[in-house]
Amino acid sequence: MKREILLTPGPVELHPRARLVLSGPQIHHRTEPARGAFLAVREGLKRAFGTEGEVLLLTTSGTGGMEAVAAGLFSPGDRVLVPVSGKFSERWAEIGEALGLSVERLSLPWGEVLDPEAIAARVTPDTRGLFLTHSETSTGVLNPVAEIAKVARERNPELLVVADAVTSLFLAPFALDAMGLDAAVSGSQKGLMLPPGLAFVALGDRALSALKPRGYYLNLVRELESQRAGEGAYTSAIQLVLAAREVLSVLLPELDAHLERKAHWNRSLYAIGEGLGLVPVPAKEGAPAPEAFQSPATAAFYLPEGVSQKVLTGAFLERGYRIAGGQGPLKGRIFRVSLMGHFAEGEVRRILADVEAVLGEVLLNPDGPPRASRRSG
Amino acid sequence: MKREILLTPGPVELHPRARLVLSGPQIHHRTEPARGAFLAVREGLKRAFGTEGEVLLLTTSGTGGMEAVAAGLFSPGDRVLVPVSGKFSERWAEIGEALGLSVERLSLPWGEVLDPEAIAARVTPDTRGLFLTHSETSTGVLNPVAEIAKVARERNPELLVVADAVTSLFLAPFALDAMGLDAAVSGSQKGLMLPPGLAFVALGDRALSALKPRGYYLNLVRELESQRAGEGAYTSAIQLVLAAREVLSVLLPELDAHLERKAHWNRSLYAIGEGLGLVPVPAKEGAPAPEAFQSPATAAFYLPEGVSQKVLTGAFLERGYRIAGGQGPLKGRIFRVSLMGHFAEGEVRRILADVEAVLGEVLLNPDGPPRASRRSG
């Protein structure tokens, strides 16, 4: 099987320190070394999420964490507001509906940056929750969640604001408490550069006060009690916990520099695409969004006229790279290239050169490479 | 950190072929190679579970699979019967209660083998479900689930019988359809010798007909639709799927020999303990249970008078082995030694010799090893 380098917005190229840990022998999750790692990861993630509250580790993908937090904070019938402008904000709405919440969907064009005032205008005194998506991975938008939380809470101080930080944690500045968020969710296979299989749920003080026991496997009250002592309530993916401790020990001491590097790489991807005349996806009031609203998790562009996703994906695969297409209504209309995973600086320079070369070739030959070049590829 | 060899009934020593795969680079779960592995694992597990139905992979521990199947097959208020004779059968009862089912607990002494007639006697025309635990890992009992299913269904042909096969799959003979079971659950970190993080849910024809969409992350209807095409509905722990394919390719062609080897190893553990005068836990009608009711997943013995769990655990740790104590009402009363993980035959001979030596030493010195021996340990 030919090795594909992942330029997808998750899963991503693994951190080499994580791979080292993951090749090791199994340890038992109910022993002192395991509890030590578990508590260290919870503490490290509290710093990463920027909260004085709690962070819980769940053996699920990010979606499991989203459902756990929605179930733990709200009751069937509760009115929650969900602006939907991409696949992952739509997921919040679907989860709320599956849990029997009274979901008010605010349907917006996919790819648009959320407008704080427009959202706040929909908040009423009986709105119990607001579900936001910080980095909307499906469109490349970084939403201004702090501003939204601020104006929304002016309308209703009791509102609980929950953010999907799946592809913003370790990629864009994040600070749960300071941003006025009450809860957030992330996962292992994104900015932390681990394989999938762990979700992280951050709970601020107001969320902790509101938390109720729900269901069994995703019951955050039970997890909180167990995890304060350094163990998941059920068998945790302890090998991912050990790998998380390892990567956190590298990332946390230089988090600001790491975020700047990631943002710089992503800006370089946008510069290459725009230099070739491609139109970036994130939009604000109909025009390309300023850089501040481009998620550092991925660069997203509209497919140029006449270029199919299949030809573009194939051209990248010939060079050994896996990129991502669009999702939902943007399927077949946009493509995404991400440097979210682990790369050395030298690799990034080579990848950026290759991205520019592949895009240039495809723009010249939108029906696919000429036969000779295909043979030698 | 000193390396501990796991003689615990899960997690276990990993299969070396799994470790090789797990040290590899990340692949993307929505690509052809990933779908190929996903479908191969589902097919391989259908053979292992012995069903013409379906097997679904969930990115959870085994407990997540238990909740998913209980939620998918039953509705709030449904009457379900749960014989409780250990920690994992108790978990079925807790899950049923958390889901709002009308749970009838049949409370039995922990460590007893279930009596088919006594259970059947509690089945009524309105009993919708029966939750069983095939290998009750907490006590070392292998319950006669096929016999129970048979007599219980004679009382109520509509009954759905669900089995926890977490520590019986790949350890004891299992055949969902032939044993008259409707659904079963297992997990990656037991007989398959992988790290924790994947649950397996097997559904026979009657279970597939009864399946309803429930919740979001644990919604088996949605998973079934997605997994028929080779993908989890959400991000799967694809690295564990790849490792599962690898281990299945070794185990399935020689499954009978593998089961006989595992049973033989476990019988050797029991022979050593009984040779030293220890009393095995599994009991039938008050007396030690015949071999057929000893789970090959673990040997379990009562702690001899005057020997504490702490001293025994410590003595094994000095030799580099991690064993398990009791749980629930058996905490501090029993201990468990398991050869469920991967070992070469030569290692097993050494481990069995060490187990006999450690047990012999502790029985001679129940207050712990003399100081000189402790220093040289």
HADDOCK unambig.tbl for C-alpha pairs under 7 A between the chains (distance, minus, plus):
assign (segid A and resid 11 and name CA) (segid B and resid 28 and name CA) 5.93 0.50 0.50
assign (segid A and resid 12 and name CA) (segid B and resid 26 and name CA) 6.79 0.50 0.50
assign (segid A and resid 13 and name CA) (segid B and resid 26 and name CA) 6.05 0.50 0.50
assign (segid A and resid 14 and name CA) (segid B and resid 25 and name CA) 6.79 0.50 0.50
assign (segid A and resid 14 and name CA) (segid B and resid 26 and name CA) 6.35 0.50 0.50
assign (segid A and resid 19 and name CA) (segid B and resid 23 and name CA) 5.81 0.50 0.50
assign (segid A and resid 22 and name CA) (segid B and resid 22 and name CA) 6.57 0.50 0.50
assign (segid A and resid 22 and name CA) (segid B and resid 23 and name CA) 6.08 0.50 0.50
assign (segid A and resid 23 and name CA) (segid B and resid 19 and name CA) 5.82 0.50 0.50
assign (segid A and resid 23 and name CA) (segid B and resid 22 and name CA) 6.06 0.50 0.50
assign (segid A and resid 23 and name CA) (segid B and resid 23 and name CA) 4.57 0.50 0.50
assign (segid A and resid 25 and name CA) (segid B and resid 14 and name CA) 6.80 0.50 0.50
assign (segid A and resid 26 and name CA) (segid B and resid 12 and name CA) 6.79 0.50 0.50
assign (segid A and resid 26 and name CA) (segid B and resid 13 and name CA) 6.05 0.50 0.50
assign (segid A and resid 26 and name CA) (segid B and resid 14 and name CA) 6.35 0.50 0.50
assign (segid A and resid 26 and name CA) (segid B and resid 195 and name CA) 6.65 0.50 0.50
assign (segid A and resid 28 and name CA) (segid B and resid 11 and name CA) 5.94 0.50 0.50
assign (segid A and resid 59 and name CA) (segid B and resid 60 and name CA) 5.36 0.50 0.50
assign (segid A and resid 59 and name CA) (segid B and resid 61 and name CA) 6.72 0.50 0.50
assign (segid A and resid 59 and name CA) (segid B and resid 197 and name CA) 6.34 0.50 0.50
assign (segid A and resid 60 and name CA) (segid B and resid 59 and name CA) 5.36 0.50 0.50
assign (segid A and resid 60 and name CA) (segid B and resid 60 and name CA) 5.22 0.50 0.50
assign (segid A and resid 61 and name CA) (segid B and resid 59 and name CA) 6.72 0.50 0.50
assign (segid A and resid 61 and name CA) (segid B and resid 235 and name CA) 5.94 0.50 0.50
assign (segid A and resid 63 and name CA) (segid B and resid 217 and name CA) 6.59 0.50 0.50
assign (segid A and resid 63 and name CA) (segid B and resid 234 and name CA) 6.94 0.50 0.50
assign (segid A and resid 64 and name CA) (segid B and resid 217 and name CA) 5.48 0.50 0.50
assign (segid A and resid 67 and name CA) (segid B and resid 217 and name CA) 6.89 0.50 0.50
assign (segid A and resid 95 and name CA) (segid B and resid 216 and name CA) 6.03 0.50 0.50
assign (segid A and resid 98 and name CA) (segid B and resid 215 and name CA) 5.28 0.50 0.50
assign (segid A and resid 98 and name CA) (segid B and resid 216 and name CA) 6.05 0.50 0.50
assign (segid A and resid 99 and name CA) (segid B and resid 215 and name CA) 6.13 0.50 0.50
assign (segid A and resid 195 and name CA) (segid B and resid 26 and name CA) 6.66 0.50 0.50
assign (segid A and resid 196 and name CA) (segid B and resid 235 and name CA) 6.95 0.50 0.50
assign (segid A and resid 196 and name CA) (segid B and resid 236 and name CA) 6.72 0.50 0.50
assign (segid A and resid 196 and name CA) (segid B and resid 237 and name CA) 5.08 0.50 0.50
assign (segid A and resid 197 and name CA) (segid B and resid 59 and name CA) 6.34 0.50 0.50
assign (segid A and resid 197 and name CA) (segid B and resid 197 and name CA) 6.50 0.50 0.50
assign (segid A and resid 197 and name CA) (segid B and resid 237 and name CA) 5.11 0.50 0.50
assign (segid A and resid 215 and name CA) (segid B and resid 98 and name CA) 5.27 0.50 0.50
assign (segid A and resid 215 and name CA) (segid B and resid 99 and name CA) 6.13 0.50 0.50
assign (segid A and resid 216 and name CA) (segid B and resid 95 and name CA) 6.02 0.50 0.50
assign (segid A and resid 216 and name CA) (segid B and resid 98 and name CA) 6.04 0.50 0.50
assign (segid A and resid 217 and name CA) (segid B and resid 63 and name CA) 6.58 0.50 0.50
assign (segid A and resid 217 and name CA) (segid B and resid 64 and name CA) 5.47 0.50 0.50
assign (segid A and resid 217 and name CA) (segid B and resid 67 and name CA) 6.89 0.50 0.50
assign (segid A and resid 234 and name CA) (segid B and resid 63 and name CA) 6.95 0.50 0.50
assign (segid A and resid 235 and name CA) (segid B and resid 61 and name CA) 5.95 0.50 0.50
assign (segid A and resid 235 and name CA) (segid B and resid 196 and name CA) 6.95 0.50 0.50
assign (segid A and resid 236 and name CA) (segid B and resid 196 and name CA) 6.72 0.50 0.50
assign (segid A and resid 237 and name CA) (segid B and resid 196 and name CA) 5.08 0.50 0.50
assign (segid A and resid 237 and name CA) (segid B and resid 197 and name CA) 5.11 0.50 0.50
